[in-house]
Amino acid sequence: APDGSTILFSRGAWTYRIRPDGRGLARTVRAIGNRAISPDGRWLAMARFLDDQQELWVMRRDGSGARRITATVGLSEYAPDWQPLR
């Protein structure tokens, strides 16, 4: 996270969070492809494989508040990124 309070990392299909001091390791979500943390550090975007479909999801960095954004993931959603609104 930009404030330095949390480190998010991937191992295989799982995303984990941990504090910089090495405490509080927690598995948060299973995803496919790349994950992208929002510029403010509050949200995580990822592609997930559920019910035989690839979908784009966002959730808080602690794994709560998950919501589906798209029903079917194409190539661009497989590697999500955050962009400012214009």
C-alpha positions, 0 to 999 in steps of 0.5 A, a space after each residue: 500500500 502507498 502508506 507502507 502499512 501493507 504488502 500485497 503479493 502473489 504466490 501461484 493463483 493466490 494473493 496474500 497480504 502481510 505487514 512490513 514487519 512480517 506479521 499478519 500474513 493472510 491469504 485474501 483471494 484467488 485470481 488469475 492473471 495480473 493484479 493491480 493496486 489502486 493509486 490510493 492503495 485502497 482497492 485491488 483489481 484482478 481477473 478471477 476464474 469462477 463458474 467456468 468464466 473469467 471475470 474482472 473484480 475489484 475489492 478492498 486490499 484486505 479482501 473485503 467488499 469484493 464486487 464483479 465488474 465484468 461478466 466475461 474477461 477479455 485479453 485487456 481485463 486479464 491484466 487490469 490497470 488503474 487510470 485517472 478519469 478524464 
